[in-house]
Amino acid sequence: MEYERIARYAFAACVIIAIVMGLVVGYMVWNKNDITNVDPDVTLVLLILGIIVGLVTITVKEVQPFLIAAIALIVAGLANVWLPLNTIHELLYNWAYYILRYIMAFVAPSAVIIAIRAIFAMERQK
């Protein structure tokens, strides 16, 4: 039981990191600051955290809901659904874009690892 609680907190912490860094980098882009040093570092950290989460935190009963949610996030991110926010205020668009981008950077590697684990689990059941 303790392990599941730690896993939930780790996942929530990664989402919070993605949101906070999305707000920071979105503001930096809006303020015309150079993000060439920040953006790749944030993406790399979230990618590594996503790999760790994919390896250790998702249980068998959470696989299907997690993969469906990951697919929805990735499709929404690739469709650039936040573009109309640019007409309201550029900062709102930047915040939404970078928050979703960083959540995708965290969720995508987790989804790949979990999908591979699910495929192996199905193969073992045959």
PADOKOL-660094 format. One record per residue (C-alpha): residue number from 1; residue in three letters; x, y, z. Coordinates in steps of 0.02 Angstrom, whole numbers. Last residue first. Layout:
N
{NUM,ALA,{X,Y,Z}};
...
This chain:
126
{126,LYS,{-39,-864,-1240}};
{125,GLN,{-33,-768,-1075}};
{124,ARG,{153,-729,-1095}};
{123,GLU,{118,-637,-1259}};
{122,MET,{-14,-529,-1177}};
{121,ALA,{109,-481,-1039}};
{120,PHE,{243,-441,-1168}};
{119,ILE,{121,-327,-1261}};
{118,ALA,{70,-244,-1098}};
{117,ARG,{252,-211,-1052}};
{116,ILE,{280,-133,-1223}};
{115,ALA,{126,-23,-1200}};
{114,ILE,{185,28,-1026}};
{113,ILE,{357,76,-1092}};
{112,VAL,{284,177,-1236}};
{111,ALA,{155,260,-1124}};
{110,SER,{286,311,-996}};
{109,PRO,{393,384,-1136}};
{108,ALA,{243,485,-1197}};
{107,VAL,{181,544,-1026}};
{106,PHE,{326,656,-973}};
{105,ALA,{362,743,-1137}};
{104,MET,{173,751,-1164}};
{103,ILE,{153,842,-998}};
{102,TYR,{292,958,-1055}};
{101,ARG,{208,998,-1220}};
{100,LEU,{39,1019,-1137}};
{99,ILE,{110,1147,-1015}};
{98,TYR,{210,1228,-1156}};
{97,TYR,{61,1255,-1270}};
{96,ALA,{-60,1309,-1134}};
{95,TRP,{61,1438,-1065}};
{94,ASN,{111,1501,-1237}};
{93,TYR,{-71,1518,-1291}};
{92,LEU,{-119,1613,-1134}};
{91,LEU,{32,1727,-1158}};
{90,GLU,{-19,1767,-1338}};
{89,HIS,{-185,1837,-1282}};
{88,ILE,{-361,1812,-1349}};
{87,THR,{-313,1776,-1531}};
{86,ASN,{-172,1661,-1474}};
{85,LEU,{-299,1562,-1374}};
{84,PRO,{-366,1500,-1542}};
{83,LEU,{-203,1400,-1564}};
{82,TRP,{-232,1294,-1409}};
{81,VAL,{-291,1139,-1503}};
{80,ASN,{-117,1113,-1575}};
{79,ALA,{-170,949,-1656}};
{78,LEU,{-7,867,-1599}};
{77,GLY,{-41,911,-1418}};
{76,ALA,{-221,853,-1422}};
{75,VAL,{-168,689,-1505}};
{74,ILE,{-32,664,-1374}};
{73,LEU,{-148,699,-1229}};
{72,ALA,{-286,585,-1295}};
{71,ILE,{-162,444,-1327}};
{70,ALA,{-92,463,-1151}};
{69,ALA,{-268,457,-1077}};
{68,ILE,{-306,297,-1172}};
{67,LEU,{-139,222,-1119}};
{66,PHE,{-169,266,-936}};
{65,PRO,{-346,197,-937}};
{64,GLN,{-284,32,-1013}};
{63,VAL,{-132,8,-902}};
{62,GLU,{-209,54,-734}};
{61,LYS,{-266,-123,-688}};
{60,VAL,{-91,-191,-720}};
{59,THR,{-8,-62,-608}};
{58,ILE,{82,96,-666}};
{57,THR,{221,156,-550}};
{56,VAL,{388,72,-586}};
{55,LEU,{445,68,-766}};
{54,GLY,{330,198,-841}};
{53,VAL,{364,316,-696}};
{52,ILE,{551,299,-722}};
{51,ILE,{535,327,-910}};
{50,GLY,{425,478,-880}};
{49,LEU,{550,550,-757}};
{48,ILE,{685,534,-890}};
{47,LEU,{574,620,-1019}};
{46,LEU,{529,756,-894}};
{45,VAL,{713,792,-861}};
{44,LEU,{751,792,-1048}};
{43,THR,{607,910,-1089}};
{42,VAL,{658,1031,-952}};
{41,ASP,{838,1030,-1014}};
{40,PRO,{787,1051,-1196}};
{39,ASP,{676,1202,-1153}};
{38,VAL,{796,1294,-1037}};
{37,ASN,{953,1323,-1140}};
{36,THR,{866,1376,-1301}};
{35,ILE,{737,1476,-1202}};
{34,ASP,{795,1651,-1251}};
{33,ASN,{679,1782,-1178}};
{32,LYS,{546,1865,-1287}};
{31,ASN,{428,1900,-1141}};
{30,TRP,{300,1783,-1220}};
{29,VAL,{433,1648,-1236}};
{28,MET,{488,1672,-1055}};
{27,TYR,{308,1669,-996}};
{26,GLY,{279,1504,-1085}};
{25,VAL,{442,1439,-1011}};
{24,VAL,{386,1478,-834}};
{23,LEU,{206,1421,-854}};
{22,GLY,{259,1260,-939}};
{21,MET,{390,1235,-803}};
{20,VAL,{254,1245,-671}};
{19,ILE,{137,1129,-766}};
{18,ALA,{270,999,-805}};
{17,ILE,{335,1002,-626}};
{16,ILE,{157,980,-563}};
{15,VAL,{132,831,-679}};
{14,CYS,{295,755,-617}};
{13,ALA,{244,782,-436}};
{12,ALA,{76,699,-467}};
{11,PHE,{163,545,-539}};
{10,ALA,{284,536,-393}};
{9,TYR,{142,560,-268}};
{8,ARG,{42,420,-348}};
{7,ALA,{194,304,-347}};
{6,ILE,{229,344,-164}};
{5,ARG,{49,300,-121}};
{4,GLU,{59,138,-220}};
{3,TYR,{220,88,-130}};
{2,GLU,{142,120,41}};
{1,MET,{0,0,0}};
